[in-house]
Amino acid sequence: MVCVGSKAISPKGSRQNGFIDGDSDDSSPKKRGRKDKGEKPRKGGHGSRKGPSPGKPQHGKVKKQRRSDDGKKGKGRGKDRSGSSVVINPGDLKNHDALPSSNTSKPVQNILRKRVDPETAKYFMEISNLFDNKEIDLDERSTICANALEETRGKELELSTDAVISHTLQVLVEGCELEQLCTFLRNCIGYFPVIAMDKNGSHVVEAALKSLATHLEDETSRIMIEEILNKICKVVAADAANVMSSCYGSHVLRTLLCLCKGVPLESLQDFHTTKRSAVLAERLSCGTYQSGEHGPMNFENGFSDMFKSFVREMLHNAKADIANLRVDKNSSLVLQTALKLSSGDDNELHHVISILLGYDEDGNVEKRDYSERREEIVTLLEESAYSHLLEVIVEVAPEELRNSMLVGTLRGALFAISSHHCGNYVVQALISSVKTSDQVYRLVQLET
């Protein structure tokens, strides 16, 4: 039992059997916002959790919560309201974002998500009210978070994807100790992709990942963090095509990539997305915008080998869907992040760029004849997502690979591309990459 002032919140006397693992938290509405236009804002802010006092019956509240949770037409919501459970299909969590089935992707399976029982809902409502009323101090916060997270055991999936309780879970994962955080994530492993692709669950696991990042500088914590990250990466890579093409999963995956690479929390947004207006300003100021400025040498707290393996496994498992992933807005952002984080590692860039341009994984990319892909690439540049992706490829590509692309792929097509509202950014990137007179000559020769 945890005592807070004159109040006491004790764990529930008994747990119901048959629940599935999953959990998370946060109550700060401002952290719910997303930068990408394609992602819808999350409904049911922090204020929506206020309700009757802990001593009063919560039945009316629970019914209201069920309507808001399962009665929506949102992504990943079950339609069966008569039973005690909801069937979630990971592939349906993104609806219109769905990709054609891949022969290499993990088969989509139906997953049973139990509804949150009234007793559990009441317990987390009381926890939420404690944080809302600021009735706890810093010393008590960690203990309360640990006890509350313990109550999520076996129910992580339904609690993390609940529209109301997920807010509280986000607060809990941000306020608990590392050991409790890793335990929670470990219990979520089996359903991590499902939670990540859920409108509510994505906020929970992303908050948990960011909380992990705060411990990276502690050498004694790195073994524990590396262990849990390895498990998360494996299960996400197995269903990479679905996760990266989900508007919610895309955010989580980008955060996971940054965490594996050791990107500081304050720099996360630089790798999530880059405004083209900022890039253009850099170029007009006679500087060259290069993602390579954030080279591997600056990430001292990352797990380099894990990052490389994760990216390779993702691309391998999603290989059959690469053609679709390149032109999908959400997955393109993930691929751009992977490229930026690989900047400075020529071997990995050769491998990744080769796959993204439609070539096999083996062999030396710079020796290939890019002219065979010219028509396809020029056509795809009309797609905004692909234009962004190719722009990043040009920025981070090793010099010899970039020169091959200049001479092969874009010969005779530079003017047409520069006149296109999406493709012109790629031309800007090519011009910005010019550093020697020989490169200037090559660039001019493209249209002569």
C-alpha positions as CSV (number, residue, x, y, z in Angstrom):
1,M,0.0,0.0,0.0
2,V,1.3,3.5,-0.9
3,C,0.3,6.3,1.4
4,V,0.2,9.9,0.0
5,G,-0.7,12.5,2.6
6,S,-4.1,11.4,3.9
7,K,-4.8,9.2,0.9
8,A,-3.8,5.6,0.3
9,I,-3.9,3.7,-2.9
10,S,-3.4,0.0,-2.6
11,P,-3.0,-2.5,-5.4
12,K,-6.1,-4.3,-6.3
13,G,-6.9,-7.5,-4.4
14,S,-7.0,-9.8,-7.3
15,R,-6.2,-9.9,-11.0
16,Q,-8.3,-11.3,-13.7
17,N,-6.8,-14.1,-15.7
18,G,-6.4,-14.2,-19.4
19,F,-5.1,-10.7,-20.0
20,I,-2.4,-9.9,-22.5
21,D,0.8,-8.0,-21.7
22,G,1.2,-4.3,-22.5
23,D,1.6,-0.9,-20.7
24,S,2.7,2.8,-20.8
25,D,1.9,6.4,-19.8
26,D,1.9,10.2,-19.9
27,S,-0.5,13.0,-19.1
28,S,1.0,16.0,-20.8
29,P,-1.2,16.9,-23.8
30,K,1.6,18.9,-25.4
31,K,3.6,15.8,-25.8
32,R,0.9,14.2,-27.8
33,G,1.4,16.5,-30.7
34,R,2.8,15.3,-33.9
35,K,4.7,17.2,-36.6
36,D,3.6,15.3,-39.6
37,K,0.5,16.5,-41.4
38,G,-0.5,12.9,-42.1
39,E,-1.0,12.0,-38.5
40,K,-4.3,12.9,-36.8
41,P,-4.1,14.5,-33.4
42,R,-5.0,12.3,-30.5
43,K,-8.4,12.9,-28.9
44,G,-9.2,12.9,-25.2
45,G,-6.6,15.1,-23.6
46,H,-5.5,15.1,-20.1
47,G,-8.5,16.9,-18.8
48,S,-10.8,14.1,-20.1
49,R,-9.6,11.9,-17.3
50,K,-11.1,13.9,-14.5
51,G,-14.1,12.1,-13.0
52,P,-15.8,11.1,-9.8
53,S,-13.9,10.9,-6.5
54,P,-12.1,7.6,-5.8
55,G,-14.8,6.6,-3.3
56,K,-17.8,6.8,-5.6
57,P,-18.9,4.1,-8.1
58,Q,-17.2,4.4,-11.4
59,H,-19.7,2.4,-13.5
60,G,-21.0,5.4,-15.5
61,K,-17.4,6.4,-16.2
62,V,-16.4,3.0,-17.4
63,K,-19.3,2.9,-19.8
64,K,-18.3,6.3,-21.2
65,Q,-14.8,5.2,-21.5
66,R,-15.8,2.1,-23.4
67,R,-17.7,4.1,-25.9
68,S,-14.8,6.5,-26.5
69,D,-12.4,3.6,-26.7
70,D,-14.2,1.1,-28.9
71,G,-17.0,3.0,-30.5
72,K,-14.7,5.2,-32.6
73,K,-14.1,4.7,-36.2
74,G,-10.4,5.1,-35.6
75,K,-7.7,2.8,-36.6
76,G,-7.3,-0.5,-34.8
77,R,-10.6,-0.4,-33.0
78,G,-12.8,-3.5,-32.7
79,K,-16.4,-3.3,-33.6
80,D,-17.7,-6.1,-31.4
81,R,-19.3,-4.4,-28.3
82,S,-21.2,-7.4,-27.0
83,G,-18.3,-9.5,-25.7
84,S,-15.6,-8.8,-23.2
85,S,-12.8,-8.6,-25.7
86,V,-11.8,-6.9,-28.9
87,V,-9.9,-8.5,-31.8
88,I,-7.1,-6.4,-33.1
89,N,-5.5,-7.1,-36.5
90,P,-2.0,-5.4,-36.6
91,G,-2.4,-4.9,-40.3
92,D,-5.7,-3.1,-39.9
93,L,-4.3,-0.6,-37.4
94,K,-3.4,1.8,-40.2
95,N,-6.3,1.1,-42.6
96,H,-5.7,3.3,-45.6
97,D,-1.9,3.1,-45.0
98,A,-2.0,-0.7,-45.5
99,L,0.6,-2.1,-47.9
100,P,0.1,-5.2,-50.1
101,S,1.1,-8.3,-48.3
102,S,4.7,-9.2,-48.4
103,N,6.2,-12.6,-48.8
104,T,9.0,-11.6,-46.5
105,S,7.1,-9.7,-43.9
106,K,5.8,-11.3,-40.7
107,P,2.3,-12.7,-41.3
108,V,-0.4,-10.6,-39.8
109,Q,-2.2,-12.3,-36.9
110,N,-5.4,-11.5,-35.0
111,I,-4.7,-10.6,-31.5
112,L,-7.2,-10.7,-28.7
113,R,-7.3,-7.5,-26.6
114,K,-9.3,-7.8,-23.4
115,R,-11.4,-4.8,-22.4
116,V,-10.2,-2.9,-19.3
117,D,-12.2,-4.2,-16.4
118,P,-14.0,-1.6,-14.1
119,E,-11.8,-2.3,-11.1
120,T,-8.6,-1.7,-13.1
121,A,-10.1,1.5,-14.7
122,K,-10.9,2.8,-11.2
123,Y,-7.5,2.1,-9.9
124,F,-5.7,4.0,-12.7
125,M,-8.2,6.8,-12.5
126,E,-7.2,7.3,-8.8
127,I,-3.5,7.3,-9.8
128,S,-4.3,9.8,-12.5
129,N,-6.1,12.1,-10.0
130,L,-3.1,12.0,-7.7
131,F,-0.9,13.3,-10.5
132,D,-3.6,15.8,-11.6
133,N,-3.9,17.3,-8.1
134,K,-0.1,17.3,-7.6
135,E,-0.6,15.6,-4.3
136,I,2.7,13.7,-4.4
137,D,6.3,14.8,-4.0
138,L,9.4,13.6,-5.9
139,D,10.3,10.9,-3.4
140,E,6.8,9.3,-3.5
141,R,6.5,9.6,-7.3
142,S,9.0,6.8,-8.1
143,T,7.4,4.4,-5.6
144,I,3.9,5.1,-6.9
145,C,5.0,4.7,-10.5
146,A,6.6,1.3,-9.7
147,N,3.6,0.0,-7.9
148,A,1.2,1.2,-10.6
149,L,3.3,-0.4,-13.4
150,E,3.3,-3.6,-11.5
151,E,-0.5,-3.6,-11.8
152,T,-0.2,-3.5,-15.6
153,R,1.4,-6.9,-15.7
154,G,-0.5,-9.2,-18.0
155,K,-2.7,-6.3,-19.2
156,E,-0.1,-4.2,-21.0
157,L,-1.8,-4.4,-24.4
158,E,-5.3,-3.3,-23.4
159,L,-4.1,-0.6,-21.0
160,S,-1.6,0.9,-23.5
161,T,-4.2,1.1,-26.2
162,D,-6.9,2.6,-24.0
163,A,-7.7,6.2,-24.8
164,V,-7.8,7.3,-21.2
165,I,-5.5,5.0,-19.3
166,S,-2.7,5.4,-21.8
167,H,-2.2,9.0,-20.7
168,T,-1.6,7.8,-17.2
169,L,0.8,5.1,-18.4
170,Q,2.8,7.6,-20.2
171,V,3.4,9.5,-16.9
172,L,4.3,6.3,-15.2
173,V,7.0,5.2,-17.7
174,E,8.5,8.7,-17.5
175,G,8.6,8.7,-13.7
176,C,9.7,5.2,-12.9
177,E,13.2,3.8,-12.3
178,L,15.1,2.0,-15.1
179,E,14.5,-1.5,-13.8
180,Q,10.7,-1.0,-13.7
181,L,10.8,0.6,-17.2
182,C,12.7,-2.3,-18.7
183,T,10.4,-4.8,-17.0
184,F,7.4,-3.0,-18.5
185,L,8.9,-3.0,-22.0
186,R,10.0,-6.6,-21.7
187,N,6.4,-7.6,-20.9
188,C,5.3,-5.6,-24.0
189,I,7.7,-7.3,-26.4
190,G,5.2,-9.9,-27.8
191,Y,2.8,-7.1,-28.9
192,F,5.2,-4.2,-29.3
193,P,4.4,-3.7,-33.1
194,V,0.7,-3.8,-32.3
195,I,1.0,-1.2,-29.6
196,A,3.3,1.0,-31.7
197,M,0.8,1.1,-34.5
198,D,-2.1,2.1,-32.2
199,K,-3.2,5.7,-31.9
200,N,-2.9,5.6,-28.1
201,G,-0.3,2.9,-27.6
202,S,2.2,4.7,-29.8
203,H,2.5,7.6,-27.4
204,V,3.1,5.1,-24.6
205,V,5.9,3.2,-26.1
206,E,7.5,6.3,-27.6
207,A,7.5,7.9,-24.1
208,A,9.1,4.7,-22.8
209,L,11.9,4.8,-25.4
210,K,12.6,8.4,-24.7
211,S,12.8,7.6,-21.0
212,L,15.3,4.9,-21.8
213,A,17.4,7.5,-23.6
214,T,17.8,9.5,-20.4
215,H,19.9,6.6,-18.9
216,L,22.3,6.1,-21.8
217,E,25.1,8.0,-20.2
218,D,25.1,5.8,-17.2
219,E,27.6,3.0,-17.9
220,T,26.0,0.7,-15.3
221,S,22.6,0.9,-17.1
222,R,23.8,0.3,-20.7
223,I,23.8,-3.5,-20.4
224,M,20.1,-3.5,-19.3
225,I,19.2,-1.0,-22.0
226,E,21.0,-2.9,-24.7
227,E,19.3,-6.1,-23.8
228,I,15.8,-4.7,-24.0
229,L,16.6,-2.7,-27.2
230,N,17.8,-5.9,-28.9
231,K,14.5,-7.6,-28.2
232,I,12.5,-4.7,-29.4
233,C,14.5,-4.4,-32.6
234,K,14.0,-8.0,-33.5
235,V,10.2,-8.0,-33.1
236,V,9.9,-4.7,-34.9
237,A,12.2,-5.7,-37.8
238,A,10.1,-8.9,-38.3
239,D,7.1,-6.7,-39.1
240,A,9.0,-3.7,-40.6
241,A,6.8,-3.0,-43.6
242,N,3.6,-2.7,-41.5
243,V,5.2,-0.7,-38.7
244,M,7.0,1.9,-40.9
245,S,4.0,2.5,-43.1
246,S,1.7,3.2,-40.1
247,C,1.4,6.9,-39.3
248,Y,1.8,6.0,-35.6
249,G,4.4,3.2,-36.0
250,S,6.5,5.5,-38.2
251,H,7.1,7.9,-35.2
252,V,7.9,5.1,-32.9
253,L,10.3,3.5,-35.3
254,R,12.2,6.7,-36.0
255,T,12.6,7.2,-32.2
256,L,13.8,3.6,-31.9
257,L,16.4,4.2,-34.6
258,C,17.6,7.3,-32.9
259,L,17.9,5.6,-29.6
260,C,19.9,2.7,-31.1
261,K,22.3,5.3,-32.6
262,G,22.6,7.2,-29.4
263,V,21.0,10.5,-30.6
264,P,20.6,12.9,-27.6
265,L,17.0,13.7,-26.7
266,E,17.3,17.3,-27.6
267,S,18.4,16.3,-31.2
268,L,15.7,13.8,-31.9
269,Q,13.5,16.1,-33.9
270,D,16.4,16.8,-36.3
271,F,16.2,13.2,-37.4
272,H,12.5,12.7,-37.3
273,T,11.8,15.2,-40.1
274,T,13.5,18.2,-41.7
275,K,11.7,21.2,-43.1
276,R,12.7,21.9,-46.6
277,S,12.5,25.7,-45.9
278,A,15.3,25.3,-43.4
279,V,17.3,23.2,-45.9
280,L,16.9,25.8,-48.6
281,A,17.9,28.6,-46.2
282,E,21.2,26.7,-45.6
283,R,21.9,26.3,-49.3
284,L,21.1,30.0,-50.0
285,S,23.5,31.1,-47.3
286,C,26.3,29.5,-49.3
287,G,26.5,26.6,-47.0
288,T,25.8,23.0,-47.9
289,Y,23.2,21.3,-45.9
290,Q,24.5,17.8,-45.2
291,S,23.0,15.3,-42.9
292,G,26.5,14.0,-42.6
293,E,27.3,16.9,-40.2
294,H,25.6,14.6,-37.6
295,G,28.2,11.9,-38.3
296,P,28.6,8.7,-36.3
297,M,31.5,10.2,-34.4
298,N,29.1,12.5,-32.5
299,F,27.0,9.7,-31.1
300,E,29.1,8.4,-28.2
301,N,26.2,6.6,-26.3
302,G,24.7,4.6,-29.1
303,F,24.9,0.9,-30.0
304,S,26.4,1.0,-33.5
305,D,26.4,-2.7,-34.2
306,M,22.8,-3.0,-33.1
307,F,21.8,-0.1,-35.3
308,K,23.4,-1.6,-38.4
309,S,21.9,-5.0,-37.8
310,F,18.5,-3.5,-37.2
311,V,18.5,-1.4,-40.4
312,R,19.7,-4.4,-42.5
313,E,17.1,-6.8,-41.0
314,M,14.4,-4.2,-41.5
315,L,15.2,-3.8,-45.2
316,H,15.7,-7.5,-45.7
317,N,12.3,-8.3,-44.3
318,A,10.5,-5.5,-46.1
319,K,12.4,-6.1,-49.4
320,A,9.3,-7.3,-51.3
321,D,7.5,-4.0,-50.3
322,I,10.3,-1.6,-51.0
323,A,8.7,-0.2,-54.2
324,N,5.6,0.8,-52.1
325,L,7.6,1.9,-49.1
326,R,9.6,4.4,-51.1
327,V,6.5,6.4,-52.1
328,D,4.6,6.1,-48.8
329,K,4.9,9.2,-46.7
330,N,5.3,7.5,-43.4
331,S,7.8,4.8,-44.4
332,S,9.8,7.3,-46.5
333,L,10.4,9.3,-43.3
334,V,11.7,6.2,-41.6
335,L,14.0,5.4,-44.5
336,Q,15.2,9.0,-44.5
337,T,16.0,8.8,-40.8
338,A,18.0,5.6,-41.3
339,L,20.0,7.2,-44.1
340,K,20.8,10.3,-42.0
341,L,21.9,8.2,-39.0
342,S,24.1,6.1,-41.3
343,S,25.9,9.2,-42.7
344,G,29.6,8.7,-42.7
345,D,29.4,4.9,-42.8
346,D,30.1,4.3,-46.5
347,N,29.6,0.5,-46.4
348,E,26.2,0.8,-44.8
349,L,25.1,3.6,-47.1
350,H,26.2,1.6,-50.2
351,H,24.0,-1.3,-48.9
352,V,21.0,0.8,-48.0
353,I,21.0,3.0,-51.1
354,S,21.4,0.0,-53.3
355,I,18.2,-1.5,-52.0
356,L,16.3,1.7,-52.1
357,L,17.2,2.3,-55.7
358,G,15.9,-1.2,-56.6
359,Y,19.1,-3.2,-56.9
360,D,20.2,-6.4,-55.2
361,E,21.8,-6.2,-51.8
362,D,25.2,-7.6,-52.9
363,G,27.9,-6.1,-55.1
364,N,29.4,-2.6,-55.3
365,V,26.8,0.0,-56.0
366,E,29.2,2.5,-57.5
367,K,30.0,0.1,-60.3
368,R,26.5,-0.4,-61.5
369,D,24.8,1.1,-64.6
370,Y,22.3,3.6,-63.1
371,S,20.9,4.5,-66.6
372,E,18.8,1.3,-66.4
373,R,16.8,2.9,-63.6
374,R,16.6,6.5,-65.0
375,E,13.1,6.4,-66.3
376,E,11.8,4.8,-63.1
377,I,13.5,7.2,-60.9
378,V,12.5,10.3,-62.9
379,T,8.9,9.2,-62.8
380,L,9.0,8.5,-59.1
381,L,10.3,12.0,-58.4
382,E,6.8,13.2,-59.1
383,E,5.9,11.6,-55.7
384,S,6.6,13.9,-52.8
385,A,7.7,11.0,-50.5
386,Y,10.2,9.7,-53.0
387,S,11.5,13.1,-53.8
388,H,12.3,13.7,-50.1
389,L,13.9,10.3,-49.9
390,L,16.1,10.8,-53.0
391,E,17.1,14.2,-51.8
392,V,18.5,12.7,-48.6
393,I,20.2,9.9,-50.6
394,V,22.0,12.6,-52.6
395,E,23.0,14.4,-49.4
396,V,24.5,11.5,-47.5
397,A,25.8,9.3,-50.4
398,P,29.5,8.7,-50.6
399,E,31.1,10.9,-53.3
400,E,31.8,8.1,-55.8
401,L,28.3,6.9,-55.5
402,R,26.9,10.4,-55.9
403,N,29.0,10.9,-59.0
404,S,27.7,7.7,-60.5
405,M,24.2,8.9,-60.0
406,L,24.9,12.2,-61.5
407,V,26.5,10.7,-64.7
408,G,24.1,7.8,-65.0
409,T,20.6,8.4,-63.6
410,L,20.1,12.1,-64.3
411,R,21.8,12.6,-67.7
412,G,19.5,14.4,-70.0
413,A,16.7,14.7,-67.4
414,L,18.1,17.5,-65.1
415,F,16.1,20.3,-66.7
416,A,12.8,18.4,-66.5
417,I,13.4,17.4,-62.9
418,S,14.4,21.0,-61.9
419,S,11.1,22.2,-63.3
420,H,9.0,19.9,-61.2
421,H,7.6,21.0,-57.8
422,C,9.0,18.0,-56.0
423,G,12.0,17.0,-58.1
424,N,13.6,20.4,-58.0
425,Y,14.7,19.8,-54.4
426,V,16.8,16.8,-55.6
427,V,18.5,19.1,-58.2
428,Q,19.2,21.6,-55.4
429,A,20.8,18.8,-53.4
430,L,23.0,17.9,-56.3
431,I,24.1,21.4,-56.9
432,S,24.9,21.9,-53.2
433,S,27.0,18.7,-53.2
434,V,29.4,20.2,-55.9
435,K,32.8,20.9,-54.3
436,T,35.3,20.7,-57.1
437,S,35.7,22.0,-60.7
438,D,35.5,18.5,-62.0
439,Q,32.1,18.0,-60.3
440,V,30.9,21.3,-61.8
441,Y,31.9,20.1,-65.2
442,R,30.1,16.8,-64.7
443,L,27.0,18.6,-63.6
444,V,27.0,20.9,-66.7
445,Q,27.5,17.9,-69.0
446,L,24.3,16.3,-67.8
447,E,22.3,18.6,-70.0
448,T,24.7,18.9,-72.9
